[in-house]
Amino acid sequence: MHYPISRRDALAVLASAAAFPWLTACSPGGDDASGGGSASAAASGPRDDEALALLDDVANELLTLFPELATSLGLDTGARADLKSRLTDRSLAGMERIAARVRTDLDRVSAFDTTGLPASTRISFEVVRSAYGTALEGFALPYGEITVGSWRNAPYPVIQNVGAYLDIPRFLDTDHRIVDATDAEAYLVRLESYAAQLDGELERMQAAREMGVVPPGFLIDKAVGQMTLSLQALDGGGPLVESIERRTTDISGDWAGRARALVAQAVAPALERQRAELQAQRASATD
């Protein structure tokens, strides 16, 4: 699915994913903020436009895979408003879908002949090739937390410094903007999806344990300790409820009450299941 995206936004998406400084293919002020965008001061022919359109499409596909990125970049509006109610699928099937999309888009980018294109556009293509190619090397492993273009890869999907239990509460509070009832509703949908994320990670934790991939004991101890603190904080709702309560004082609705119910009925039990899995792994772990 392709949504109109400005040239600067497309590059921002791919640059964020690749954690790499890009030379933007657009001239300063050359984009239309409404989303259509002018092609580029450097783009002067049909092949240039075709190349930039491909980068746009790859960026849009990346946002679909990682809705949190769309929110963090302020791109979960307009035609992409549905992304504001979604979170990345961290299950085994979700990881397979991400890997398949990355493979498809890498093939598309690699097959495109960039000869004669502006240097900035050629660099953009090379960054995508590098980031996506490296990601696919990671996805070829049958375990671990693999990112697309980020430094934050890990041999375990959940451990003391990796996992939705660390990322999502902070993300919902700092990046998920709430200015109206639609935003608040999206927060609640994401809160419910957060529980599904935790169970998706649990599936991968269990699959890794069956392969014999178990974290060292001292890391499990740290992760269990942090999860225990998180579970204690969720008693009564905790930060996940406080965040929406604080930001909906002028928005009609029982937002805090609904969030509290989701935390108690879905999020806390899912996090407890992850903690129990780590405790089970601890029995066979060494240092």
C-alpha positions in Angstrom: 0.0 0.0 0.0 1.4 3.4 -1.0 0.5 6.6 0.7 1.8 10.0 -0.6 4.9 11.0 1.3 7.1 14.0 1.1 10.6 13.6 -0.1 12.0 14.8 3.2 9.7 12.5 5.1 10.7 9.5 3.1 14.3 10.1 3.7 13.7 10.8 7.4 12.0 7.4 7.7 14.8 5.5 6.0 17.5 7.5 7.8 15.9 6.8 11.1 15.7 3.1 10.3 19.2 3.0 9.1 20.6 5.1 11.9 22.8 6.7 9.2 23.3 10.3 8.0 21.7 10.6 4.6 22.3 13.3 2.0 18.8 14.3 1.3 17.7 14.1 -2.3 15.5 17.2 -1.9 16.6 20.8 -2.0 15.9 22.9 1.1 12.2 23.8 1.2 11.6 21.7 -1.9 8.9 19.5 -0.3 5.2 20.0 -0.1 4.4 19.5 3.6 0.9 18.3 2.6 2.5 15.0 1.6 2.7 15.2 -2.2 6.1 16.8 -2.4 8.1 18.0 -5.3 10.4 15.4 -6.7 13.8 17.1 -6.1 15.8 20.0 -7.4 18.4 17.4 -8.4 15.9 15.0 -10.1 15.6 16.1 -13.7 14.2 13.1 -15.6 11.8 10.2 -15.5 14.4 7.8 -14.1 15.2 10.2 -11.3 11.5 10.4 -10.4 11.2 6.6 -10.7 14.1 6.2 -8.3 12.7 8.6 -5.7 9.2 7.0 -6.0 10.8 3.7 -5.2 12.5 5.1 -2.1 9.1 6.6 -1.1 7.4 3.3 -1.4 10.1 1.5 0.6 9.8 4.1 3.3 6.0 3.6 3.4 6.4 -0.2 3.7 8.8 0.3 6.6 6.3 2.5 8.4 3.7 -0.2 7.9 6.0 -2.8 9.5 7.0 -0.4 12.4 4.1 1.8 13.3 6.0 3.2 16.3 8.4 4.8 13.8 5.6 6.6 12.1 4.4 8.0 15.4 7.9 9.0 16.5 8.4 10.9 13.2 4.9 12.5 13.4 3.8 10.6 10.2 0.9 8.8 11.7 -1.6 11.3 10.3 -3.8 11.6 7.3 -3.7 8.5 5.1 -1.5 6.9 7.7 -3.7 7.6 10.7 -4.4 3.9 11.1 -0.8 3.4 12.1 -1.4 5.4 15.3 -3.5 2.5 16.6 -0.9 -0.2 15.8 2.3 -1.7 17.2 4.9 -3.8 15.6 4.0 -7.5 15.5 6.8 -9.2 17.6 5.6 -12.8 17.2 7.4 -15.4 15.2 4.9 -14.8 12.3 5.4 -11.1 12.6 9.2 -11.5 12.3 8.8 -13.7 9.3 6.6 -11.0 7.6 9.1 -8.3 8.4 11.9 -10.4 6.9 9.9 -11.2 3.8 9.1 -7.5 3.2 12.7 -6.5 3.8 13.8 -9.2 1.3 11.3 -8.0 -1.3 12.2 -4.4 -1.0 16.0 -5.1 -1.0 15.5 -7.0 -4.2 13.6 -4.0 -5.7 16.3 -1.5 -4.6 19.2 -3.8 -5.7 17.6 -4.3 -9.1 17.3 -0.6 -9.8 20.1 0.8 -12.0 21.3 4.0 -10.2 23.9 4.9 -12.9 23.7 8.6 -13.7 21.4 9.5 -10.8 22.3 12.3 -8.5 24.9 11.4 -5.8 22.5 11.9 -3.0 20.0 9.5 -4.5 22.7 6.9 -5.1 23.8 7.2 -1.5 20.2 6.7 -0.4 20.0 3.5 -2.4 23.3 2.2 -0.9 22.2 2.9 2.6 19.0 0.9 2.1 21.0 -1.9 0.5 23.4 -2.0 3.4 20.8 -1.7 6.2 18.4 -4.2 4.6 21.2 -6.6 3.6 22.5 -6.7 7.2 19.1 -7.1 8.6 18.5 -10.2 6.4 21.7 -11.7 7.7 20.2 -11.4 11.1 16.8 -12.8 10.1 18.6 -15.8 8.7 19.4 -16.8 12.3 16.6 -18.8 14.0 16.6 -16.8 17.2 17.3 -13.3 18.5 16.0 -9.7 18.3 16.8 -8.4 14.8 16.2 -4.8 13.8 16.2 -3.1 10.4 19.1 -0.6 10.3 19.4 -0.1 14.1 22.3 -1.0 16.3 20.0 -2.7 18.8 20.2 -6.3 17.8 20.4 -9.0 20.5 20.6 -12.8 20.8 17.5 -12.8 23.0 14.1 -11.2 22.2 13.6 -10.3 25.9 16.4 -9.6 28.4 17.5 -6.9 30.7 17.9 -4.2 28.0 15.7 -5.6 25.2 11.9 -6.1 25.0 8.5 -4.5 24.7 8.3 -4.3 28.5 11.0 -1.7 28.3 10.1 0.0 25.1 6.4 0.4 24.9 5.5 2.1 28.2 8.1 4.8 27.5 7.0 5.1 23.9 3.3 5.5 24.8 4.1 8.2 27.3 6.6 10.2 25.3 5.8 9.6 21.6 2.1 8.8 21.4 0.5 12.2 21.3 -2.9 12.8 22.8 -4.8 15.9 21.8 -8.3 14.6 21.2 -10.5 11.6 21.8 -9.3 9.8 18.6 -5.7 9.9 19.9 -6.9 8.6 23.3 -8.8 5.8 21.7 -5.7 4.9 19.7 -3.7 4.8 22.9 -6.1 2.3 24.4 -6.0 0.1 21.2 -2.2 0.2 21.5 -2.4 -0.7 25.1 -4.3 -3.8 24.3 -1.8 -4.5 21.4 1.0 -4.2 23.9 -0.3 -7.3 25.7 -0.3 -9.1 22.4 3.3 -7.9 21.8 4.4 -9.4 25.1 2.8 -12.8 24.1 4.4 -12.6 20.7 7.8 -12.2 22.3 6.9 -15.0 24.7 6.4 -17.3 21.8 9.9 -16.5 20.5 11.4 -16.9 24.0 9.9 -20.4 24.2 11.0 -21.3 20.7 14.6 -20.2 21.6 14.6 -22.2 24.8 13.5 -25.3 22.8 16.6 -24.7 20.6 18.8 -24.5 23.7 19.3 -20.7 23.4 19.0 -19.5 27.0 20.5 -16.3 28.3 23.2 -16.4 31.0 21.9 -16.6 34.5 23.1 -13.2 35.6 21.2 -11.5 32.7 18.1 -13.5 33.5 18.3 -12.3 37.1 18.5 -8.7 36.0 15.6 -9.1 33.6 13.4 -10.8 36.2 14.2 -8.1 38.7 13.2 -5.4 36.3 10.0 -7.2 35.3 9.1 -7.6 39.0 9.5 -3.9 39.4 7.4 -3.3 36.3 4.6 -5.6 37.6 4.6 -3.9 41.0 4.3 -0.5 39.2 1.3 -1.9 37.2 -0.6 -2.6 40.4 -3.5 -0.2 40.2 -2.6 0.8 36.6 0.8 2.5 37.2 2.5 4.7 34.6 0.4 3.3 31.7 -2.8 4.6 33.3 -1.2 7.8 34.7 0.0 8.8 31.2 -3.4 8.8 29.6 -5.1 10.2 32.7 -2.8 13.1 32.8 -3.3 14.0 29.1 -7.1 13.5 28.9 -8.3 15.9 31.7 -10.0 18.0 29.0 -11.3 15.1 26.9 -14.6 13.6 27.9 -14.5 9.9 28.7 -13.4 7.4 31.3 -10.0 6.9 29.7 -8.2 6.1 32.9 -10.8 3.5 33.9 -10.6 1.8 30.6 -6.8 1.8 30.6 -6.8 0.4 34.2 -9.0 -2.5 33.1 -6.7 -3.3 30.1 -3.6 -3.2 32.3 -5.2 -5.5 34.9 -6.8 -7.9 32.5 -4.3 -8.1 29.6 -1.0 -6.3 30.1 -0.1 -7.5 33.7 -0.9 -11.1 33.0 1.1 -11.1 29.7 4.1 -9.6 31.5 3.7 -12.2 34.3 3.8 -14.9 31.6 7.1 -13.5 30.3 8.6 -13.4 33.9 7.5 -17.0 34.4 9.2 -18.1 31.2 12.5 -16.4 32.3 12.3 -18.1 35.6 11.8 -21.4 33.9 14.9 -20.6 31.7 16.9 -19.8 34.8 16.8 -23.4 35.9 19.0 -24.4 33.0 21.0 -21.3 32.6 24.7 -20.9 33.4 26.8 -17.8 33.7 
